[in-house]
Amino acid sequence: MNIALIGYGKMGKTIEQVIAEEYAGSCQIVLRVDSQNCHTLDIPTLQKADVAIEFTTPTAAAHNLLLCMEAGVPVVCGTTGWLNRFDEIRQMCLHKGGALVYASNFSVGVNLFFELNRLLAQLMRPYPQYHPQIEETHHVQKKDAPSGTAVTLAEAVVSESLKLQKWVTHSNIEPDELPVISHRIEDVKGTHIVRYQSAIDTIEISHTAHSRRGFAQGAVMAATWVVGKKGIFTMRDVLQMGV
């Protein structure tokens, strides 16, 4: 299987390492796109690949995804911060009969954490004395805040709550708002905490990433899975959660 790497920064290089070590003989990288050669990316070049893996920036992602749809190349996208253009991407995907796997986090562990978060939110529903909060910490180079993972966690908590209407990042919290707190610190791969606090006690679940490899492994897993499919998918589909 021929893979195009759109985004050849730290994550792209980790994906390359995973492919070399875990998929030797079955997958090869035929295209590497970085900030130096991104202007040369076009449909004929993309069509050399069976699938693309996109990890770039929020401002570049939508253009890259649309180009993949035009080229008829299924794409796995791990870039966050572009969902304001999701409807446009979805329409193009459906129109072209394309395939997209999008996840705010491709780590298998994080996706298990998403399931635990939703279950805990359901369990906490009858106990309004507990006030939820989400806290995330990442490296200083991370472009978006809160992280896409934190947003996914927050949306699940709000959707399962009887009292919450939305999540917010400001400090003056209303009773129907879920606070999401972000920190940016050197050399932190990613930590997410979901906290329920009352006057009596605190309940927490957390996930801490020790390396980027888990994200890279999940992205390559998704890439091998999506070839030959049509539609928009998440890691729940790839991991067959809830099936």
C-alpha atoms as a printed R data frame, in Angstrom:
    type eleno elety resid chain resno       x      y       z
1   ATOM     1    CA   MET     A     1   0.000  0.000   0.000
2   ATOM     2    CA   ASN     A     2   1.371  3.403  -1.020
3   ATOM     3    CA   ILE     A     3   1.018  6.172   1.563
4   ATOM     4    CA   ALA     A     4   1.282  9.946   1.176
5   ATOM     5    CA   LEU     A     5   2.418 11.802   4.287
6   ATOM     6    CA   ILE     A     6   0.938 15.292   4.194
7   ATOM     7    CA   GLY     A     7   2.789 16.916   7.047
8   ATOM     8    CA   TYR     A     8   6.330 15.811   7.766
9   ATOM     9    CA   GLY     A     9   6.966 17.333  11.167
10  ATOM    10    CA   LYS     A    10   7.395 15.435  14.421
11  ATOM    11    CA   MET     A    11   4.215 13.415  13.939
12  ATOM    12    CA   GLY     A    12   4.952 12.704  10.281
13  ATOM    13    CA   LYS     A    13   8.398 11.392  11.135
14  ATOM    14    CA   THR     A    14   6.956  9.209  13.914
15  ATOM    15    CA   ILE     A    15   4.431  7.783  11.442
16  ATOM    16    CA   GLU     A    16   7.302  7.081   9.046
17  ATOM    17    CA   GLN     A    17   9.115  5.201  11.816
18  ATOM    18    CA   VAL     A    18   6.022  3.130  12.650
19  ATOM    19    CA   ILE     A    19   5.554  2.194   8.985
20  ATOM    20    CA   ALA     A    20   9.216  1.171   8.643
21  ATOM    21    CA   GLU     A    21   9.205 -0.910  11.831
22  ATOM    22    CA   GLU     A    22   5.700 -2.390  11.899
23  ATOM    23    CA   TYR     A    23   4.488 -2.402   8.268
24  ATOM    24    CA   ALA     A    24   7.658 -3.194   6.313
25  ATOM    25    CA   GLY     A    25   6.734 -5.108   3.189
26  ATOM    26    CA   SER     A    26   3.067 -4.098   3.214
27  ATOM    27    CA   CYS     A    27   3.243 -0.283   3.248
28  ATOM    28    CA   GLN     A    28   5.594  2.274   1.777
29  ATOM    29    CA   ILE     A    29   5.710  6.058   1.786
30  ATOM    30    CA   VAL     A    30   5.658  7.460  -1.748
31  ATOM    31    CA   LEU     A    31   5.154 11.145  -0.910
32  ATOM    32    CA   ARG     A    32   6.345 13.386   1.908
33  ATOM    33    CA   VAL     A    33   4.899 16.892   2.046
34  ATOM    34    CA   ASP     A    34   6.304 19.550   4.372
35  ATOM    35    CA   SER     A    35   6.345 23.330   4.595
36  ATOM    36    CA   GLN     A    36   9.135 23.505   2.010
37  ATOM    37    CA   ASN     A    37   7.394 21.602  -0.795
38  ATOM    38    CA   CYS     A    38   3.678 21.920   0.060
39  ATOM    39    CA   HIS     A    39   3.162 24.319  -2.855
40  ATOM    40    CA   THR     A    40   3.952 21.464  -5.270
41  ATOM    41    CA   LEU     A    41   1.167 19.205  -3.955
42  ATOM    42    CA   ASP     A    42  -1.373 18.576  -6.707
43  ATOM    43    CA   ILE     A    43  -3.868 15.940  -7.846
44  ATOM    44    CA   PRO     A    44  -1.525 13.904 -10.120
45  ATOM    45    CA   THR     A    45   1.085 13.754  -7.355
46  ATOM    46    CA   LEU     A    46  -1.489 12.646  -4.782
47  ATOM    47    CA   GLN     A    47  -2.815  9.947  -7.085
48  ATOM    48    CA   LYS     A    48   0.461  8.049  -6.711
49  ATOM    49    CA   ALA     A    49  -0.802  7.086  -3.243
50  ATOM    50    CA   ASP     A    50  -3.496  4.639  -2.159
51  ATOM    51    CA   VAL     A    51  -4.172  6.676   0.986
52  ATOM    52    CA   ALA     A    52  -3.002  9.928   2.579
53  ATOM    53    CA   ILE     A    53  -2.259 10.682   6.224
54  ATOM    54    CA   GLU     A    54  -2.671 14.391   7.014
55  ATOM    55    CA   PHE     A    55  -1.072 16.015  10.082
56  ATOM    56    CA   THR     A    56  -0.483 19.692   9.323
57  ATOM    57    CA   THR     A    57  -1.967 22.889  10.751
58  ATOM    58    CA   PRO     A    58  -5.540 24.138  11.241
59  ATOM    59    CA   THR     A    59  -5.132 26.666   8.414
60  ATOM    60    CA   ALA     A    60  -3.790 24.116   5.905
61  ATOM    61    CA   ALA     A    61  -5.894 21.062   6.724
62  ATOM    62    CA   ALA     A    62  -9.134 21.939   4.914
63  ATOM    63    CA   HIS     A    63  -7.306 22.682   1.647
64  ATOM    64    CA   ASN     A    64  -5.386 19.410   1.904
65  ATOM    65    CA   LEU     A    65  -8.541 17.406   2.580
66  ATOM    66    CA   LEU     A    66 -10.384 18.962  -0.359
67  ATOM    67    CA   LEU     A    67  -7.420 18.171  -2.603
68  ATOM    68    CA   CYS     A    68  -7.482 14.532  -1.474
69  ATOM    69    CA   MET     A    69 -11.211 14.356  -2.251
70  ATOM    70    CA   GLU     A    70 -10.619 15.805  -5.722
71  ATOM    71    CA   ALA     A    71  -7.854 13.269  -6.310
72  ATOM    72    CA   GLY     A    72 -10.018 10.368  -5.174
73  ATOM    73    CA   VAL     A    73  -7.536  9.442  -2.451
74  ATOM    74    CA   PRO     A    74  -8.907  8.329   0.940
75  ATOM    75    CA   VAL     A    75  -7.441 10.374   3.758
76  ATOM    76    CA   VAL     A    76  -6.783 10.024   7.467
77  ATOM    77    CA   CYS     A    77  -6.734 13.430   9.191
78  ATOM    78    CA   GLY     A    78  -5.264 14.055  12.622
79  ATOM    79    CA   THR     A    79  -5.127 17.841  12.372
80  ATOM    80    CA   THR     A    80  -7.483 19.640  14.742
81  ATOM    81    CA   GLY     A    81  -8.853 23.178  14.736
82  ATOM    82    CA   TRP     A    82 -10.458 23.144  11.246
83  ATOM    83    CA   LEU     A    83 -13.977 21.904  12.065
84  ATOM    84    CA   ASN     A    84 -15.523 25.255  11.118
85  ATOM    85    CA   ARG     A    85 -15.172 23.894   7.550
86  ATOM    86    CA   PHE     A    86 -16.391 20.376   8.321
87  ATOM    87    CA   ASP     A    87 -19.678 20.773   6.399
88  ATOM    88    CA   GLU     A    88 -17.760 21.806   3.278
89  ATOM    89    CA   ILE     A    89 -15.450 18.792   3.601
90  ATOM    90    CA   ARG     A    90 -18.374 16.451   4.237
91  ATOM    91    CA   GLN     A    91 -20.243 17.662   1.156
92  ATOM    92    CA   MET     A    92 -17.165 17.227  -1.025
93  ATOM    93    CA   CYS     A    93 -16.544 13.754   0.389
94  ATOM    94    CA   LEU     A    94 -20.109 12.670  -0.371
95  ATOM    95    CA   HIS     A    95 -20.083 14.309  -3.807
96  ATOM    96    CA   LYS     A    96 -16.831 12.621  -4.835
97  ATOM    97    CA   GLY     A    97 -17.572  9.280  -3.170
98  ATOM    98    CA   GLY     A    98 -14.475  9.761  -1.046
99  ATOM    99    CA   ALA     A    99 -13.384  8.487   2.321
100 ATOM   100    CA   LEU     A   100 -12.203 10.369   5.404
101 ATOM   101    CA   VAL     A   101 -11.215  9.154   8.839
102 ATOM   102    CA   TYR     A   102 -11.112 12.101  11.227
103 ATOM   103    CA   ALA     A   103 -10.231 11.876  14.895
104 ATOM   104    CA   SER     A   104  -9.155 14.459  17.415
105 ATOM   105    CA   ASN     A   105  -6.823 11.728  18.692
106 ATOM   106    CA   PHE     A   106  -5.816  8.456  17.007
107 ATOM   107    CA   SER     A   107  -4.349  6.792  20.090
108 ATOM   108    CA   VAL     A   108  -6.131  3.541  20.961
109 ATOM   109    CA   GLY     A   109  -5.758  4.440  24.644
110 ATOM   110    CA   VAL     A   110  -7.357  7.848  24.176
111 ATOM   111    CA   ASN     A   111 -10.276  6.338  22.295
112 ATOM   112    CA   LEU     A   112 -10.831  3.919  25.173
113 ATOM   113    CA   PHE     A   113 -10.648  6.998  27.425
114 ATOM   114    CA   PHE     A   114 -13.376  8.638  25.326
115 ATOM   115    CA   GLU     A   115 -15.616  5.644  26.025
116 ATOM   116    CA   LEU     A   116 -14.873  5.803  29.768
117 ATOM   117    CA   ASN     A   117 -15.608  9.539  29.739
118 ATOM   118    CA   ARG     A   118 -19.026  9.034  28.184
119 ATOM   119    CA   LEU     A   119 -19.863  6.208  30.593
120 ATOM   120    CA   LEU     A   120 -18.802  8.292  33.603
121 ATOM   121    CA   ALA     A   121 -20.886 11.234  32.357
122 ATOM   122    CA   GLN     A   122 -23.918  8.950  32.168
123 ATOM   123    CA   LEU     A   123 -23.279  7.652  35.692
124 ATOM   124    CA   MET     A   124 -22.931 11.207  37.064
125 ATOM   125    CA   ARG     A   125 -26.184 12.449  35.523
126 ATOM   126    CA   PRO     A   126 -28.342 11.919  38.669
127 ATOM   127    CA   TYR     A   127 -25.832 13.725  40.934
128 ATOM   128    CA   PRO     A   128 -25.974 17.490  40.301
129 ATOM   129    CA   GLN     A   129 -23.858 18.195  43.388
130 ATOM   130    CA   TYR     A   130 -20.811 17.180  41.326
131 ATOM   131    CA   HIS     A   131 -19.449 19.922  39.079
132 ATOM   132    CA   PRO     A   132 -17.456 18.699  36.055
133 ATOM   133    CA   GLN     A   133 -14.299 20.261  34.677
134 ATOM   134    CA   ILE     A   134 -11.836 19.290  31.948
135 ATOM   135    CA   GLU     A   135  -8.149 20.151  32.112
136 ATOM   136    CA   GLU     A   136  -5.571 19.539  29.379
137 ATOM   137    CA   THR     A   137  -1.821 20.113  29.159
138 ATOM   138    CA   HIS     A   138   0.318 19.997  26.007
139 ATOM   139    CA   HIS     A   139   3.669 21.166  24.649
140 ATOM   140    CA   VAL     A   140   4.077 24.838  23.806
141 ATOM   141    CA   GLN     A   141   4.230 24.149  20.051
142 ATOM   142    CA   LYS     A   142   0.630 22.922  19.939
143 ATOM   143    CA   LYS     A   143  -1.288 25.414  17.823
144 ATOM   144    CA   ASP     A   144  -4.851 25.005  19.107
145 ATOM   145    CA   ALA     A   145  -6.230 25.388  22.625
146 ATOM   146    CA   PRO     A   146  -8.182 23.670  23.945
147 ATOM   147    CA   SER     A   147  -6.942 20.521  22.266
148 ATOM   148    CA   GLY     A   148  -9.202 18.603  19.919
149 ATOM   149    CA   THR     A   149  -9.154 15.755  22.428
150 ATOM   150    CA   ALA     A   150 -10.399 18.073  25.179
151 ATOM   151    CA   VAL     A   151 -13.164 19.327  22.891
152 ATOM   152    CA   THR     A   152 -14.249 15.735  22.175
153 ATOM   153    CA   LEU     A   153 -14.318 15.009  25.908
154 ATOM   154    CA   ALA     A   154 -16.242 18.219  26.632
155 ATOM   155    CA   GLU     A   155 -18.862 17.625  23.958
156 ATOM   156    CA   ALA     A   156 -19.534 14.150  25.337
157 ATOM   157    CA   VAL     A   157 -19.913 15.446  28.904
158 ATOM   158    CA   VAL     A   158 -22.304 18.194  27.792
159 ATOM   159    CA   SER     A   159 -24.366 15.825  25.648
160 ATOM   160    CA   GLU     A   160 -24.858 13.414  28.555
161 ATOM   161    CA   SER     A   161 -25.603 16.096  31.170
162 ATOM   162    CA   LEU     A   162 -29.043 17.242  32.293
163 ATOM   163    CA   LYS     A   163 -27.802 20.670  33.400
164 ATOM   164    CA   LEU     A   164 -24.933 21.646  31.076
165 ATOM   165    CA   GLN     A   165 -25.625 23.565  27.867
166 ATOM   166    CA   LYS     A   166 -22.126 24.232  26.539
167 ATOM   167    CA   TRP     A   167 -18.414 24.119  27.295
168 ATOM   168    CA   VAL     A   168 -16.387 27.313  27.695
169 ATOM   169    CA   THR     A   169 -12.786 28.406  28.154
170 ATOM   170    CA   HIS     A   170 -13.373 31.579  30.162
171 ATOM   171    CA   SER     A   171 -13.110 31.735  33.950
172 ATOM   172    CA   ASN     A   172 -16.497 33.229  34.875
173 ATOM   173    CA   ILE     A   173 -18.505 30.023  34.758
174 ATOM   174    CA   GLU     A   174 -22.293 29.918  34.731
175 ATOM   175    CA   PRO     A   175 -24.114 26.913  36.270
176 ATOM   176    CA   ASP     A   176 -24.925 25.496  32.827
177 ATOM   177    CA   GLU     A   177 -21.341 25.799  31.506
178 ATOM   178    CA   LEU     A   178 -18.514 23.251  31.521
179 ATOM   179    CA   PRO     A   179 -15.066 24.809  32.047
180 ATOM   180    CA   VAL     A   180 -12.229 23.566  29.840
181 ATOM   181    CA   ILE     A   181  -8.784 24.639  31.074
182 ATOM   182    CA   SER     A   182  -5.664 24.543  28.879
183 ATOM   183    CA   HIS     A   183  -1.976 24.651  29.816
184 ATOM   184    CA   ARG     A   184   1.040 24.803  27.499
185 ATOM   185    CA   ILE     A   185   4.330 23.534  28.978
186 ATOM   186    CA   GLU     A   186   7.644 22.438  27.433
187 ATOM   187    CA   ASP     A   187   8.051 18.745  26.534
188 ATOM   188    CA   VAL     A   188   4.572 17.538  27.503
189 ATOM   189    CA   LYS     A   189   3.139 15.004  25.038
190 ATOM   190    CA   GLY     A   190  -0.433 15.386  26.301
191 ATOM   191    CA   THR     A   191  -2.426 14.965  29.508
192 ATOM   192    CA   HIS     A   192  -6.218 15.135  29.845
193 ATOM   193    CA   ILE     A   193  -8.164 15.076  33.103
194 ATOM   194    CA   VAL     A   194 -11.934 14.867  33.506
195 ATOM   195    CA   ARG     A   195 -12.845 15.934  37.022
196 ATOM   196    CA   TYR     A   196 -16.129 15.881  38.964
197 ATOM   197    CA   GLN     A   197 -15.915 17.885  42.170
198 ATOM   198    CA   SER     A   198 -18.328 18.273  45.078
199 ATOM   199    CA   ALA     A   199 -18.016 19.774  48.540
200 ATOM   200    CA   ILE     A   200 -17.290 16.285  49.867
201 ATOM   201    CA   ASP     A   201 -15.016 14.615  47.322
202 ATOM   202    CA   THR     A   202 -13.530 14.589  43.819
203 ATOM   203    CA   ILE     A   203 -13.742 11.944  41.097
204 ATOM   204    CA   GLU     A   204 -11.160 12.008  38.300
205 ATOM   205    CA   ILE     A   205 -10.237 10.004  35.233
206 ATOM   206    CA   SER     A   206  -7.128 10.889  33.255
207 ATOM   207    CA   HIS     A   207  -5.019  9.922  30.274
208 ATOM   208    CA   THR     A   208  -1.325 10.746  29.882
209 ATOM   209    CA   ALA     A   209   0.593 10.151  26.664
210 ATOM   210    CA   HIS     A   210   4.236  9.143  27.086
211 ATOM   211    CA   SER     A   211   5.176  9.429  23.406
212 ATOM   212    CA   ARG     A   212   3.728 10.273  20.003
213 ATOM   213    CA   ARG     A   213   4.004  6.665  18.896
214 ATOM   214    CA   GLY     A   214   0.508  5.758  20.103
215 ATOM   215    CA   PHE     A   215  -0.992  8.502  17.930
216 ATOM   216    CA   ALA     A   216   1.100  7.379  14.957
217 ATOM   217    CA   GLN     A   217   0.168  3.707  15.349
218 ATOM   218    CA   GLY     A   218  -3.519  4.582  15.394
219 ATOM   219    CA   ALA     A   219  -3.196  6.778  12.302
220 ATOM   220    CA   VAL     A   220  -1.493  4.017  10.297
221 ATOM   221    CA   MET     A   221  -4.085  1.509  11.529
222 ATOM   222    CA   ALA     A   222  -6.818  3.851  10.267
223 ATOM   223    CA   ALA     A   223  -5.032  4.292   6.926
224 ATOM   224    CA   THR     A   224  -4.875  0.547   6.275
225 ATOM   225    CA   TRP     A   225  -8.535  0.215   7.322
226 ATOM   226    CA   VAL     A   226 -10.074  2.997   5.207
227 ATOM   227    CA   VAL     A   227  -8.743  1.950   1.785
228 ATOM   228    CA   GLY     A   228 -11.662  0.729  -0.323
229 ATOM   229    CA   LYS     A   229 -14.321  2.393   1.839
230 ATOM   230    CA   LYS     A   230 -16.565  5.400   1.203
231 ATOM   231    CA   GLY     A   231 -17.872  7.888   3.738
232 ATOM   232    CA   ILE     A   232 -16.764  9.749   6.839
233 ATOM   233    CA   PHE     A   233 -15.513  7.696   9.757
234 ATOM   234    CA   THR     A   234 -14.000  8.049  13.214
235 ATOM   235    CA   MET     A   235 -11.724  5.849  15.296
236 ATOM   236    CA   ARG     A   236 -14.855  4.301  16.805
237 ATOM   237    CA   ASP     A   237 -15.446  2.787  13.373
238 ATOM   238    CA   VAL     A   238 -11.824  1.702  12.947
239 ATOM   239    CA   LEU     A   239 -11.750  0.072  16.398
240 ATOM   240    CA   GLN     A   240 -15.297 -1.296  15.987
241 ATOM   241    CA   MET     A   241 -16.429  0.206  19.285
242 ATOM   242    CA   GLY     A   242 -20.113 -0.190  19.978
243 ATOM   243    CA   VAL     A   243 -20.524 -2.813  17.246
